[in-house]
Amino acid sequence: MKITKSQLRRIIREEKARLTEQAAAGAYNDVKDTMLQLLDKELTRLGHDRTDAEVAEDVASALEDIASEVRRQADAPARGWEEPRR
């Protein structure tokens, strides 16, 4: 069975998209697991209980703020941010 160039391009494009998706999911899981471990360790060290509702709300708010900052920093170059000229 012969495969045309356009079929081959489509197959490559689909495989690349699938691999990119898997890589992104892997990074998510790696970061999530690591951050939960660090969070538990740090809260224990500081004497806080993550299952306490008030502590959980404070942690969630702090993580939302961190997520916003990470997104802001990652988007900066995409929005045309440039170093000031000297």
C-alpha positions as CSV (number, residue, x, y, z in Angstrom):
1,M,0.0,0.0,0.0
2,K,1.4,3.4,-1.0
3,I,1.0,6.5,1.1
4,T,0.8,9.9,-0.6
5,K,2.8,12.9,0.5
6,S,-0.3,14.6,1.8
7,Q,-1.3,11.5,3.8
8,L,2.2,11.3,5.2
9,R,2.1,15.0,6.2
10,R,-1.3,14.5,7.9
11,I,0.0,11.4,9.8
12,I,3.1,13.3,10.9
13,R,0.9,16.4,12.0
14,E,-1.4,14.1,14.0
15,E,1.4,12.3,15.7
16,K,3.2,15.5,16.5
17,A,0.0,16.9,18.1
18,R,-0.5,13.7,20.1
19,L,3.1,13.8,21.4
20,T,2.8,17.5,22.3
21,E,-0.4,16.7,24.2
22,Q,1.3,13.9,26.1
23,A,4.4,16.0,26.9
24,A,2.2,18.8,28.3
25,A,0.2,16.4,30.4
26,G,3.5,15.0,31.7
27,A,4.8,18.4,32.8
28,Y,1.4,19.1,34.5
29,N,1.6,15.9,36.5
30,D,5.2,16.4,37.4
31,V,4.7,19.9,38.6
32,K,1.4,19.1,40.4
33,D,2.9,16.2,42.3
34,T,6.1,18.1,43.2
35,M,4.2,21.1,44.4
36,L,1.8,19.1,46.6
37,Q,4.8,17.4,48.2
38,L,6.5,20.7,48.8
39,L,3.3,22.2,50.1
40,D,2.7,19.4,52.6
41,K,6.3,19.5,53.8
42,E,6.3,23.3,54.2
43,L,2.9,23.5,55.9
44,T,4.0,20.7,58.3
45,R,7.2,22.5,59.0
46,L,5.3,25.7,59.8
47,G,2.8,23.9,62.0
48,H,-0.3,24.3,59.7
49,D,-2.8,21.6,58.9
50,R,-3.7,21.5,55.2
51,T,-7.1,19.9,56.1
52,D,-8.1,23.0,58.1
53,A,-10.6,25.0,56.1
54,E,-9.0,28.3,56.8
55,V,-5.6,27.1,55.9
56,A,-6.9,25.4,52.8
57,E,-8.5,28.7,51.6
58,D,-5.3,30.7,52.3
59,V,-3.3,28.1,50.3
60,A,-5.8,28.1,47.4
61,S,-5.7,31.9,47.3
62,A,-1.9,32.0,47.3
63,L,-1.7,29.4,44.6
64,E,-4.2,31.3,42.4
65,D,-2.0,34.4,42.8
66,I,1.1,32.4,41.9
67,A,-0.7,30.9,38.9
68,S,-1.6,34.4,37.7
69,E,2.0,35.6,38.1
70,V,3.3,32.6,36.2
71,R,0.8,33.2,33.4
72,R,1.7,36.9,33.3
73,Q,5.4,36.2,33.1
74,A,5.0,33.6,30.4
75,D,2.7,35.8,28.3
76,A,4.9,38.9,28.5
77,P,7.1,38.0,25.4
78,A,4.0,36.9,23.4
79,R,2.4,40.3,24.0
80,G,5.3,42.1,22.4
81,W,7.1,43.0,25.6
82,E,10.6,44.2,24.9
83,E,13.5,45.4,27.0
84,P,13.7,49.2,27.2
85,R,16.2,50.7,24.9
86,R,19.3,52.3,26.4
